[in-house]
Amino acid sequence: MSGLSFANEIDRKRLVETILEKTKTGKLNWRETAMKDVYIISVGGNTTLKVSLEHQDTGRSYGGAQLAMFRLLDEHGTVLLEISESEETTVRKLLESAKASALNVDDRVQSLMEVLQKL
């Protein structure tokens, strides 16, 4: 085995893309949290996936960049793996899909379309 840690050997792109695909097909149903733009899901009973939009400190009192983050946590809340959208651009798409899942956007849009058809 090389001197790389286990986390460095993980195919981060494939992991995020697989979670994104499972989210888009409805196999992963994310939940809102009490914090804005933070979505979680428990997988397998001992793993939690967390995706969030985090505000980066730019030293300014206003504005600032926003960065999508993906975290893999164990059953104790310990962060096992962290991937930012600056490392893997698919993290932003995962955030958007997790938000849509948690907020039932597809159902809401479908209901809206039904109402609009009746007008």
N, CA, C and O atoms as a printed pandas DataFrame, in Angstrom:
     atom_number atom_name residue_name chain_id  residue_number  x_coord  y_coord  z_coord
0              1         N          MET        A               1    0.841   -1.191    0.000
1              2        CA          MET        A               1    0.000    0.000    0.000
2              3         C          MET        A               1    0.876    1.242    0.000
3              4         O          MET        A               1    1.917    1.267    0.656
4              5         N          SER        A               2    0.478    2.238   -0.707
5              6        CA          SER        A               2    1.255    3.467   -0.798
6              7         C          SER        A               2    1.108    4.285    0.473
7              8         O          SER        A               2    0.395    3.887    1.394
8              9         N          GLY        A               3    1.773    5.414    0.525
9             10        CA          GLY        A               3    1.709    6.291    1.682
10            11         C          GLY        A               3    0.440    7.122    1.725
11            12         O          GLY        A               3    0.274    7.936    2.633
12            13         N          LEU        A               4   -0.457    6.941    0.773
13            14        CA          LEU        A               4   -1.709    7.698    0.746
14            15         C          LEU        A               4   -2.666    7.176    1.799
15            16         O          LEU        A               4   -2.693    5.980    2.087
16            17         N          SER        A               5   -3.449    8.071    2.371
17            18        CA          SER        A               5   -4.474    7.634    3.314
18            19         C          SER        A               5   -5.642    7.037    2.536
19            20         O          SER        A               5   -5.766    7.237    1.328
20            21         N          PHE        A               6   -6.484    6.313    3.233
21            22        CA          PHE        A               6   -7.635    5.674    2.612
22            23         C          PHE        A               6   -8.508    6.698    1.903
23            24         O          PHE        A               6   -8.978    6.449    0.793
24            25         N          ALA        A               7   -8.731    7.862    2.542
25            26        CA          ALA        A               7   -9.600    8.890    1.963
26            27         C          ALA        A               7   -9.050    9.392    0.627
27            28         O          ALA        A               7   -9.825    9.752   -0.260
28            29         N          ASN        A               8   -7.722    9.421    0.472
29            30        CA          ASN        A               8   -7.139    9.873   -0.786
30            31         C          ASN        A               8   -7.306    8.843   -1.892
31            32         O          ASN        A               8   -7.259    9.192   -3.072
32            33         N          GLU        A               9   -7.499    7.584   -1.532
33            34        CA          GLU        A               9   -7.648    6.527   -2.521
34            35         C          GLU        A               9   -9.087    6.393   -3.029
35            36         O          GLU        A               9   -9.335    5.720   -4.029
36            37         N          ILE        A              10  -10.014    7.024   -2.349
37            38        CA          ILE        A              10  -11.417    6.968   -2.747
38            39         C          ILE        A              10  -11.615    7.774   -4.030
39            40         O          ILE        A              10  -11.077    8.873   -4.171
40            41         N          ASP        A              11  -12.382    7.225   -4.951
41            42        CA          ASP        A              11  -12.729    7.945   -6.170
42            43         C          ASP        A              11  -13.850    8.923   -5.807
43            44         O          ASP        A              11  -15.031    8.578   -5.865
44            45         N          ARG        A              12  -13.472   10.121   -5.440
45            46        CA          ARG        A              12  -14.421   11.129   -4.958
46            47         C          ARG        A              12  -15.476   11.472   -6.009
47            48         O          ARG        A              12  -16.661   11.601   -5.702
48            49         N          LYS        A              13  -15.024   11.616   -7.243
49            50        CA          LYS        A              13  -15.958   11.952   -8.331
50            51         C          LYS        A              13  -17.018   10.859   -8.468
51            52         O          LYS        A              13  -18.207   11.158   -8.573
52            53         N          ARG        A              14  -16.599    9.619   -8.468
53            54        CA          ARG        A              14  -17.541    8.500   -8.614
54            55         C          ARG        A              14  -18.500    8.440   -7.430
55            56         O          ARG        A              14  -19.692    8.190   -7.609
56            57         N          LEU        A              15  -17.989    8.668   -6.226
57            58        CA          LEU        A              15  -18.840    8.652   -5.036
58            59         C          LEU        A              15  -19.936    9.706   -5.143
59            60         O          LEU        A              15  -21.115    9.401   -4.958
60            61         N          VAL        A              16  -19.553   10.936   -5.440
61            62        CA          VAL        A              16  -20.536   12.025   -5.527
62            63         C          VAL        A              16  -21.515   11.774   -6.670
63            64         O          VAL        A              16  -22.715   12.000   -6.516
64            65         N          GLU        A              17  -21.019   11.312   -7.809
65            66        CA          GLU        A              17  -21.905   11.044   -8.945
66            67         C          GLU        A              17  -22.888    9.922   -8.642
67            68         O          GLU        A              17  -24.042    9.985   -9.067
68            69         N          THR        A              18  -22.457    8.906   -7.921
69            70        CA          THR        A              18  -23.355    7.803   -7.552
70            71         C          THR        A              18  -24.448    8.294   -6.612
71            72         O          THR        A              18  -25.617    7.950   -6.785
72            73         N          ILE        A              19  -24.076    9.092   -5.625
73            74        CA          ILE        A              19  -25.069    9.641   -4.691
74            75         C          ILE        A              19  -26.030   10.571   -5.430
75            76         O          ILE        A              19  -27.231   10.561   -5.161
76            77         N          LEU        A              20  -25.515   11.364   -6.348
77            78        CA          LEU        A              20  -26.356   12.248   -7.149
78            79         C          LEU        A              20  -27.360   11.445   -7.967
79            80         O          LEU        A              20  -28.544   11.780   -7.996
80            81         N          GLU        A              21  -26.901   10.399   -8.625
81            82        CA          GLU        A              21  -27.791    9.562   -9.432
82            83         C          GLU        A              21  -28.874    8.906   -8.574
83            84         O          GLU        A              21  -30.041    8.880   -8.964
84            85         N          LYS        A              22  -28.494    8.380   -7.409
85            86        CA          LYS        A              22  -29.470    7.740   -6.512
86            87         C          LYS        A              22  -30.482    8.765   -6.002
87            88         O          LYS        A              22  -31.646    8.436   -5.776
88            89         N          THR        A              23  -30.035   10.000   -5.823
89            90        CA          THR        A              23  -30.944   11.068   -5.391
90            91         C          THR        A              23  -31.920   11.405   -6.510
91            92         O          THR        A              23  -33.123   11.520   -6.275
92            93         N          LYS        A              24  -31.406   11.561   -7.721
93            94        CA          LYS        A              24  -32.256   11.917   -8.863
94            95         C          LYS        A              24  -33.298   10.844   -9.163
95            96         O          LYS        A              24  -34.401   11.164   -9.607
96            97         N          THR        A              25  -32.964    9.575   -8.926
97            98        CA          THR        A              25  -33.913    8.494   -9.201
98            99         C          THR        A              25  -34.846    8.228   -8.021
99           100         O          THR        A              25  -35.677    7.322   -8.077
100          101         N          GLY        A              26  -34.709    9.019   -6.955
101          102        CA          GLY        A              26  -35.611    8.883   -5.816
102          103         C          GLY        A              26  -35.240    7.785   -4.837
103          104         O          GLY        A              26  -36.030    7.472   -3.946
104          105         N          LYS        A              27  -34.072    7.194   -4.973
105          106        CA          LYS        A              27  -33.659    6.131   -4.056
106          107         C          LYS        A              27  -33.084    6.681   -2.763
107          108         O          LYS        A              27  -33.007    5.971   -1.760
108          109         N          LEU        A              28  -32.681    7.936   -2.782
109          110        CA          LEU        A              28  -32.216    8.627   -1.574
110          111         C          LEU        A              28  -33.135    9.815   -1.340
111          112         O          LEU        A              28  -33.258   10.691   -2.195
112          113         N          ASN        A              29  -33.768    9.841   -0.196
113          114        CA          ASN        A              29  -34.696   10.914    0.145
114          115         C          ASN        A              29  -34.101   11.760    1.265
115          116         O          ASN        A              29  -34.107   11.373    2.434
116          117         N          TRP        A              30  -33.592   12.908    0.880
117          118        CA          TRP        A              30  -32.923   13.803    1.807
118          119         C          TRP        A              30  -33.932   14.507    2.708
119          120         O          TRP        A              30  -35.115   14.595    2.382
120          121         N          ARG        A              31  -33.450   15.011    3.849
121          122        CA          ARG        A              31  -34.285   15.757    4.799
122          123         C          ARG        A              31  -33.669   17.119    5.055
123          124         O          ARG        A              31  -32.454   17.307    4.999
124          125         N          GLU        A              32  -34.557   18.064    5.339
125          126        CA          GLU        A              32  -34.105   19.385    5.764
126          127         C          GLU        A              32  -33.571   19.292    7.184
127          128         O          GLU        A              32  -33.902   18.364    7.923
128          129         N          THR        A              33  -32.754   20.245    7.555
129          130        CA          THR        A              33  -32.322   20.370    8.943
130          131         C          THR        A              33  -32.799   21.726    9.453
131          132         O          THR        A              33  -33.417   22.492    8.713
132          133         N          ALA        A              34  -32.513   22.014   10.703
133          134        CA          ALA        A              34  -32.895   23.301   11.275
134          135         C          ALA        A              34  -32.052   24.439   10.695
135          136         O          ALA        A              34  -32.405   25.611   10.826
136          137         N          MET        A              35  -30.953   24.089   10.063
137          138        CA          MET        A              35  -30.083   25.103    9.475
138          139         C          MET        A              35  -30.405   25.272    7.990
139          140         O          MET        A              35  -30.681   24.302    7.284
140          141         N          LYS        A              36  -30.364   26.507    7.541
141          142        CA          LYS        A              36  -30.659   26.815    6.148
142          143         C          LYS        A              36  -29.603   26.185    5.235
143          144         O          LYS        A              36  -28.409   26.216    5.532
144          145         N          ASP        A              37  -30.059   25.621    4.136
145          146        CA          ASP        A              37  -29.193   25.044    3.106
146          147         C          ASP        A              37  -28.307   23.908    3.608
147          148         O          ASP        A              37  -27.171   23.751    3.163
148          149         N          VAL        A              38  -28.841   23.115    4.543
149          150        CA          VAL        A              38  -28.152   21.920    5.034
150          151         C          VAL        A              38  -29.139   20.764    4.941
151          152         O          VAL        A              38  -30.237   20.829    5.494
152          153         N          TYR        A              39  -28.742   19.703    4.235
153          154        CA          TYR        A              39  -29.607   18.546    4.004
154          155         C          TYR        A              39  -28.847   17.277    4.386
155          156         O          TYR        A              39  -27.648   17.154    4.138
156          157         N          ILE        A              40  -29.581   16.327    5.002
157          158        CA          ILE        A              40  -28.933   15.100    5.458
158          159         C          ILE        A              40  -29.770   13.885    5.090
159          160         O          ILE        A              40  -30.960   13.983    4.794
160          161         N          ILE        A              41  -29.106   12.744    5.121
161          162        CA          ILE        A              41  -29.782   11.471    4.941
162          163         C          ILE        A              41  -28.937   10.408    5.637
163          164         O          ILE        A              41  -27.708   10.425    5.572
164          165         N          SER        A              42  -29.621    9.489    6.299
165          166        CA          SER        A              42  -28.939    8.358    6.930
166          167         C          SER        A              42  -28.981    7.188    5.955
167          168         O          SER        A              42  -30.021    6.890    5.368
168          169         N          VAL        A              43  -27.842    6.534    5.790
169          170        CA          VAL        A              43  -27.735    5.414    4.860
170          171         C          VAL        A              43  -27.126    4.223    5.597
171          172         O          VAL        A              43  -26.035    4.324    6.158
172          173         N          GLY        A              44  -27.826    3.113    5.593
173          174        CA          GLY        A              44  -27.279    1.904    6.191
174          175         C          GLY        A              44  -27.265    1.879    7.707
175          176         O          GLY        A              44  -26.715    0.950    8.299
176          177         N          GLY        A              45  -27.849    2.862    8.342
177          178        CA          GLY        A              45  -27.941    2.865    9.792
178          179         C          GLY        A              45  -26.726    3.406   10.526
179          180         O          GLY        A              45  -26.849    3.812   11.681
180          181         N          ASN        A              46  -25.567    3.426    9.902
181          182        CA          ASN        A              46  -24.395    3.924   10.615
182          183         C          ASN        A              46  -23.620    4.980    9.824
183          184         O          ASN        A              46  -22.498    5.335   10.183
184          185         N          THR        A              47  -24.216    5.466    8.767
185          186        CA          THR        A              47  -23.568    6.474    7.928
186          187         C          THR        A              47  -24.560    7.589    7.622
187          188         O          THR        A              47  -25.707    7.330    7.261
188          189         N          THR        A              48  -24.114    8.813    7.768
189          190        CA          THR        A              48  -24.929    9.966    7.425
190          191         C          THR        A              48  -24.234   10.747    6.329
191          192         O          THR        A              48  -23.028   10.984    6.383
192          193         N          LEU        A              49  -25.007   11.142    5.339
193          194        CA          LEU        A              49  -24.520   12.003    4.270
194          195         C          LEU        A              49  -25.065   13.396    4.544
195          196         O          LEU        A              49  -26.233   13.562    4.896
196          197         N          LYS        A              50  -24.221   14.374    4.382
197          198        CA          LYS        A              50  -24.618   15.761    4.630
198          199         C          LYS        A              50  -24.111   16.611    3.480
199          200         O          LYS        A              50  -22.946   16.523    3.094
200          201         N          VAL        A              51  -24.986   17.425    2.944
201          202        CA          VAL        A              51  -24.601   18.357    1.890
202          203         C          VAL        A              51  -25.102   19.731    2.319
203          204         O          VAL        A              51  -26.216   19.873    2.822
204          205         N          SER        A              52  -24.262   20.732    2.113
205          206        CA          SER        A              52  -24.621   22.059    2.613
206          207         C          SER        A              52  -24.015   23.149    1.738
207          208         O          SER        A              52  -23.076   22.927    0.974
208          209         N          LEU        A              53  -24.590   24.327    1.885
209          210        CA          LEU        A              53  -24.069   25.518    1.231
210          211         C          LEU        A              53  -23.459   26.360    2.335
211          212         O          LEU        A              53  -24.164   26.812    3.237
212          213         N          GLU        A              54  -22.169   26.570    2.270
213          214        CA          GLU        A              54  -21.465   27.265    3.331
214          215         C          GLU        A              54  -20.929   28.594    2.830
215          216         O          GLU        A              54  -20.468   28.718    1.696
216          217         N          HIS        A              55  -21.003   29.564    3.694
217          218        CA          HIS        A              55  -20.530   30.910    3.367
218          219         C          HIS        A              55  -19.058   30.993    3.748
219          220         O          HIS        A              55  -18.677   30.731    4.888
220          221         N          GLN        A              56  -18.265   31.354    2.796
221          222        CA          GLN        A              56  -16.825   31.463    3.020
222          223         C          GLN        A              56  -16.489   32.871    3.469
223          224         O          GLN        A              56  -16.977   33.846    2.897
224          225         N          ASP        A              57  -15.666   32.976    4.477
225          226        CA          ASP        A              57  -15.254   34.270    5.010
226          227         C          ASP        A              57  -14.251   34.911    4.058
227          228         O          ASP        A              57  -13.179   34.363    3.800
228          229         N          THR        A              58  -14.617   36.070    3.547
229          230        CA          THR        A              58  -13.723   36.774    2.628
230          231         C          THR        A              58  -13.088   37.980    3.304
231          232         O          THR        A              58  -12.349   38.732    2.669
232          233         N          GLY        A              59  -13.371   38.167    4.585
233          234        CA          GLY        A              59  -12.847   39.326    5.287
234          235         C          GLY        A              59  -13.724   40.555    5.137
235          236         O          GLY        A              59  -13.446   41.595    5.734
236          237         N          ARG        A              60  -14.762   40.445    4.358
237          238        CA          ARG        A              60  -15.692   41.555    4.169
238          239         C          ARG        A              60  -16.865   41.397    5.126
239          240         O          ARG        A              60  -17.178   40.288    5.558
240          241         N          SER        A              61  -17.499   42.491    5.447
241          242        CA          SER        A              61  -18.658   42.430    6.327
242          243         C          SER        A              61  -19.934   42.104    5.566
243          244         O          SER        A              61  -20.993   41.940    6.173
244          245         N          TYR        A              62  -19.847   42.010    4.253
245          246        CA          TYR        A              62  -21.003   41.682    3.425
246          247         C          TYR        A              62  -20.576   40.713    2.337
247          248         O          TYR        A              62  -19.387   40.535    2.071
248          249         N          GLY        A              63  -21.546   40.104    1.726
249          250        CA          GLY        A              63  -21.257   39.217    0.598
250          251         C          GLY        A              63  -20.481   37.981    1.003
251          252         O          GLY        A              63  -20.747   37.378    2.043
252          253         N          GLY        A              64  -19.544   37.621    0.193
253          254        CA          GLY        A              64  -18.759   36.427    0.453
254          255         C          GLY        A              64  -19.172   35.312   -0.478
255          256         O          GLY        A              64  -20.298   35.270   -0.974
256          257         N          ALA        A              65  -18.254   34.427   -0.701
257          258        CA          ALA        A              65  -18.513   33.301   -1.593
258          259         C          ALA        A              65  -19.304   32.221   -0.876
259          260         O          ALA        A              65  -19.234   32.092    0.347
260          261         N          GLN        A              66  -20.041   31.461   -1.632
261          262        CA          GLN        A              66  -20.768   30.316   -1.106
262          263         C          GLN        A              66  -20.198   29.072   -1.761
263          264         O          GLN        A              66  -19.977   29.036   -2.972
264          265         N          LEU        A              67  -19.962   28.054   -0.946
265          266        CA          LEU        A              67  -19.320   26.843   -1.414
266          267         C          LEU        A              67  -20.161   25.640   -1.003
267          268         O          LEU        A              67  -20.496   25.484    0.171
268          269         N          ALA        A              68  -20.502   24.791   -1.967
269          270        CA          ALA        A              68  -21.226   23.556   -1.656
270          271         C          ALA        A              68  -20.240   22.549   -1.077
271          272         O          ALA        A              68  -19.134   22.382   -1.591
272          273         N          MET        A              69  -20.653   21.879    0.001
273          274        CA          MET        A              69  -19.806   20.903    0.687
274          275         C          MET        A              69  -20.565   19.592    0.860
275          276         O          MET        A              69  -21.762   19.587    1.147
276          277         N          PHE        A              70  -19.858   18.492    0.682
277          278        CA          PHE        A              70  -20.404   17.161    0.943
278          279         C          PHE        A              70  -19.572   16.548    2.068
279          280         O          PHE        A              70  -18.344   16.627    2.063
280          281         N          ARG        A              71  -20.266   15.934    3.035
281          282        CA          ARG        A              71  -19.564   15.262    4.124
282          283         C          ARG        A              71  -20.160   13.879    4.355
283          284         O          ARG        A              71  -21.372   13.680    4.267
284          285         N          LEU        A              72  -19.299   12.952    4.646
285          286        CA          LEU        A              72  -19.658   11.592    5.031
286          287         C          LEU        A              72  -19.339   11.486    6.519
287          288         O          LEU        A              72  -18.203   11.709    6.935
288          289         N          LEU        A              73  -20.355   11.143    7.320
289          290        CA          LEU        A              73  -20.180   11.075    8.770
290          291         C          LEU        A              73  -20.492    9.679    9.287
291          292         O          LEU        A              73  -21.294    8.951    8.700
292          293         N          ASP        A              74  -19.849    9.314   10.393
293          294        CA          ASP        A              74  -20.168    8.027   11.005
294          295         C          ASP        A              74  -21.330    8.196   11.975
295          296         O          ASP        A              74  -21.908    9.278   12.078
296          297         N          GLU        A              75  -21.672    7.123   12.687
297          298        CA          GLU        A              75  -22.834    7.147   13.587
298          299         C          GLU        A              75  -22.651    8.086   14.777
299          300         O          GLU        A              75  -23.620    8.387   15.474
300          301         N          HIS        A              76  -21.433    8.552   15.021
301          302        CA          HIS        A              76  -21.158    9.478   16.121
302          303         C          HIS        A              76  -21.059   10.925   15.646
303          304         O          HIS        A              76  -20.841   11.829   16.452
304          305         N          GLY        A              77  -21.217   11.146   14.352
305          306        CA          GLY        A              77  -21.124   12.486   13.792
306          307         C          GLY        A              77  -19.713   12.897   13.411
307          308         O          GLY        A              77  -19.474   14.053   13.063
308          309         N          THR        A              78  -18.785   11.965   13.474
309          310        CA          THR        A              78  -17.413   12.247   13.082
310          311         C          THR        A              78  -17.321   12.332   11.561
311          312         O          THR        A              78  -17.811   11.450   10.856
312          313         N          VAL        A              79  -16.698   13.388   11.060
313          314        CA          VAL        A              79  -16.535   13.554    9.616
314          315         C          VAL        A              79  -15.458   12.584    9.131
315          316         O          VAL        A              79  -14.298   12.658    9.539
316          317         N          LEU        A              80  -15.871   11.679    8.255
317          318        CA          LEU        A              80  -14.954   10.695    7.688
318          319         C          LEU        A              80  -14.358   11.160    6.373
319          320         O          LEU        A              80  -13.223   10.827    6.033
320          321         N          LEU        A              81  -15.140   11.933    5.642
321          322        CA          LEU        A              81  -14.719   12.402    4.329
322          323         C          LEU        A              81  -15.415   13.716    4.053
323          324         O          LEU        A              81  -16.593   13.885    4.368
324          325         N          GLU        A              82  -14.686   14.644    3.465
325          326        CA          GLU        A              82  -15.230   15.954    3.123
326          327         C          GLU        A              82  -14.792   16.293    1.710
327          328         O          GLU        A              82  -13.617   16.176    1.361
328          329         N          ILE        A              83  -15.762   16.717    0.898
329          330        CA          ILE        A              83  -15.469   17.089   -0.488
330          331         C          ILE        A              83  -16.157   18.421   -0.774
331          332         O          ILE        A              83  -17.365   18.554   -0.575
332          333         N          SER        A              84  -15.404   19.387   -1.230
333          334        CA          SER        A              84  -15.988   20.680   -1.584
334          335         C          SER        A              84  -16.209   20.743   -3.087
335          336         O          SER        A              84  -15.638   19.965   -3.850
336          337         N          GLU        A              85  -17.045   21.682   -3.494
337          338        CA          GLU        A              85  -17.282   21.829   -4.933
338          339         C          GLU        A              85  -16.051   22.332   -5.656
339          340         O          GLU        A              85  -15.949   22.195   -6.874
340          341         N          SER        A              86  -15.118   22.913   -4.925
341          342        CA          SER        A              86  -13.873   23.332   -5.580
342          343         C          SER        A              86  -13.006   22.123   -5.923
343          344         O          SER        A              86  -12.169   22.194   -6.823
344          345         N          GLU        A              87  -13.205   20.999   -5.199
345          346        CA          GLU        A              87  -12.506   19.754   -5.514
346          347         C          GLU        A              87  -13.258   18.941   -6.566
347          348         O          GLU        A              87  -12.657   18.323   -7.445
348          349         N          GLU        A              88  -14.581   18.958   -6.456
349          350        CA          GLU        A              88  -15.434   18.145   -7.335
350          351         C          GLU        A              88  -16.686   18.955   -7.646
351          352         O          GLU        A              88  -17.539   19.135   -6.778
352          353         N          THR        A              89  -16.802   19.443   -8.875
353          354        CA          THR        A              89  -17.893   20.352   -9.233
354          355         C          THR        A              89  -19.276   19.724   -9.114
355          356         O          THR        A              89  -20.267   20.445   -9.000
356          357         N          THR        A              90  -19.361   18.420   -9.138
357          358        CA          THR        A              90  -20.660   17.734   -9.037
358          359         C          THR        A              90  -21.302   17.938   -7.667
359          360         O          THR        A              90  -22.499   17.694   -7.513
360          361         N          VAL        A              91  -20.541   18.375   -6.679
361          362        CA          VAL        A              91  -21.087   18.606   -5.337
362          363         C          VAL        A              91  -22.207   19.652   -5.392
363          364         O          VAL        A              91  -23.189   19.536   -4.659
364          365         N          ARG        A              92  -22.076   20.658   -6.237
365          366        CA          ARG        A              92  -23.125   21.692   -6.358
366          367         C          ARG        A              92  -24.415   21.074   -6.894
367          368         O          ARG        A              92  -25.500   21.399   -6.414
368          369         N          LYS        A              93  -24.309   20.192   -7.879
369          370        CA          LYS        A              93  -25.483   19.509   -8.418
370          371         C          LYS        A              93  -26.117   18.614   -7.359
371          372         O          LYS        A              93  -27.341   18.511   -7.278
372          373         N          LEU        A              94  -25.286   17.975   -6.556
373          374        CA          LEU        A              94  -25.806   17.134   -5.478
374          375         C          LEU        A              94  -26.574   17.981   -4.472
375          376         O          LEU        A              94  -27.642   17.577   -4.014
376          377         N          LEU        A              95  -26.047   19.144   -4.125
377          378        CA          LEU        A              95  -26.746   20.052   -3.215
378          379         C          LEU        A              95  -28.111   20.428   -3.776
379          380         O          LEU        A              95  -29.107   20.405   -3.052
380          381         N          GLU        A              96  -28.163   20.770   -5.044
381          382        CA          GLU        A              96  -29.430   21.166   -5.667
382          383         C          GLU        A              96  -30.420   20.006   -5.686
383          384         O          GLU        A              96  -31.611   20.209   -5.447
384          385         N          SER        A              97  -29.949   18.804   -5.963
385          386        CA          SER        A              97  -30.833   17.629   -5.988
386          387         C          SER        A              97  -31.296   17.251   -4.593
387          388         O          SER        A              97  -32.449   16.864   -4.405
388          389         N          ALA        A              98  -30.401   17.359   -3.605
389          390        CA          ALA        A              98  -30.774   17.064   -2.216
390          391         C          ALA        A              98  -31.831   18.054   -1.736
391          392         O          ALA        A              98  -32.780   17.671   -1.052
392          393         N          LYS        A              99  -31.667   19.319   -2.091
393          394        CA          LYS        A              99  -32.647   20.339   -1.724
394          395         C          LYS        A              99  -34.000   20.043   -2.364
395          396         O          LYS        A              99  -35.038   20.122   -1.707
396          397         N          ALA        A             100  -33.977   19.702   -3.644
397          398        CA          ALA        A             100  -35.223   19.366   -4.345
398          399         C          ALA        A             100  -35.897   18.158   -3.707
399          400         O          ALA        A             100  -37.121   18.124   -3.583
400          401         N          SER        A             101  -35.112   17.173   -3.306
401          402        CA          SER        A             101  -35.648   15.986   -2.646
402          403         C          SER        A             101  -36.263   16.346   -1.296
403          404         O          SER        A             101  -37.388   15.947   -0.997
404          405         N          ALA        A             102  -35.530   17.093   -0.489
405          406        CA          ALA        A             102  -35.993   17.448    0.860
406          407         C          ALA        A             102  -37.241   18.318    0.842
407          408         O          ALA        A             102  -38.106   18.195    1.709
408          409         N          LEU        A             103  -37.327   19.191   -0.143
409          410        CA          LEU        A             103  -38.456   20.131   -0.217
410          411         C          LEU        A             103  -39.591   19.641   -1.116
411          412         O          LEU        A             103  -40.559   20.366   -1.344
412          413         N          ASN        A             104  -39.476   18.413   -1.626
413          414        CA          ASN        A             104  -40.503   17.835   -2.498
414          415         C          ASN        A             104  -40.831   18.736   -3.678
415          416         O          ASN        A             104  -41.997   18.941   -4.014
416          417         N          VAL        A             105  -39.805   19.260   -4.292
417          418        CA          VAL        A             105  -39.992   20.214   -5.390
418          419         C          VAL        A             105  -40.766   19.591   -6.546
419          420         O          VAL        A             105  -41.651   20.238   -7.106
420          421         N          ASP        A             106  -40.455   18.356   -6.913
421          422        CA          ASP        A             106  -41.150   17.721   -8.035
422          423         C          ASP        A             106  -42.648   17.639   -7.786
423          424         O          ASP        A             106  -43.441   17.940   -8.679
424          425         N          ASP        A             107  -43.045   17.235   -6.580
425          426        CA          ASP        A             107  -44.468   17.146   -6.240
426          427         C          ASP        A             107  -45.130   18.521   -6.262
427          428         O          ASP        A             107  -46.256   18.670   -6.736
428          429         N          ARG        A             108  -44.430   19.511   -5.751
429          430        CA          ARG        A             108  -44.994   20.865   -5.720
430          431         C          ARG        A             108  -45.184   21.427   -7.122
431          432         O          ARG        A             108  -46.193   22.066   -7.417
432          433         N          VAL        A             109  -44.201   21.180   -7.978
433          434        CA          VAL        A             109  -44.309   21.657   -9.359
434          435         C          VAL        A             109  -45.448   20.929  -10.074
435          436         O          VAL        A             109  -46.204   21.541  -10.828
436          437         N          GLN        A             110  -45.568   19.628   -9.835
437          438        CA          GLN        A             110  -46.658   18.855  -10.447
438          439         C          GLN        A             110  -48.018   19.390   -9.991
439          440         O          GLN        A             110  -48.929   19.540  -10.804
440          441         N          SER        A             111  -48.155   19.674   -8.706
441          442        CA          SER        A             111  -49.410   20.231   -8.186
442          443         C          SER        A             111  -49.695   21.593   -8.792
443          444         O          SER        A             111  -50.832   21.898   -9.150
444          445         N          LEU        A             112  -48.666   22.402   -8.905
445          446        CA          LEU        A             112  -48.816   23.712   -9.521
446          447         C          LEU        A             112  -49.283   23.594  -10.966
447          448         O          LEU        A             112  -50.171   24.328  -11.403
448          449         N          MET        A             113  -48.686   22.676  -11.696
449          450        CA          MET        A             113  -49.063   22.478  -13.096
450          451         C          MET        A             113  -50.519   22.040  -13.216
451          452         O          MET        A             113  -51.223   22.465  -14.132
452          453         N          GLU        A             114  -50.970   21.198  -12.300
453          454        CA          GLU        A             114  -52.363   20.768  -12.310
454          455         C          GLU        A             114  -53.310   21.929  -12.063
455          456         O          GLU        A             114  -54.349   22.034  -12.716
456          457         N          VAL        A             115  -52.964   22.789  -11.140
457          458        CA          VAL        A             115  -53.773   23.970  -10.834
458          459         C          VAL        A             115  -53.788   24.902  -12.037
459          460         O          VAL        A             115  -54.837   25.423  -12.415
460          461         N          LEU        A             116  -52.625   25.108  -12.633
461          462        CA          LEU        A             116  -52.535   26.014  -13.787
462          463         C          LEU        A             116  -53.334   25.490  -14.969
463          464         O          LEU        A             116  -53.910   26.279  -15.718
464          465         N          GLN        A             117  -53.381   24.174  -15.151
465          466        CA          GLN        A             117  -54.148   23.583  -16.253
466          467         C          GLN        A             117  -55.641   23.842  -16.085
467          468         O          GLN        A             117  -56.372   23.906  -17.073
468          469         N          LYS        A             118  -56.094   23.990  -14.855
469          470        CA          LYS        A             118  -57.530   24.212  -14.584
470          471         C          LYS        A             118  -57.931   25.665  -14.742
471          472         O          LYS        A             118  -59.123   25.969  -14.796
472          473         N          LEU        A             119  -56.977   26.562  -14.816
473          474        CA          LEU        A             119  -57.308   27.984  -14.940
474          475         C          LEU        A             119  -57.733   28.351  -16.345
475          476         O          LEU        A             119  -58.044   29.512  -16.612
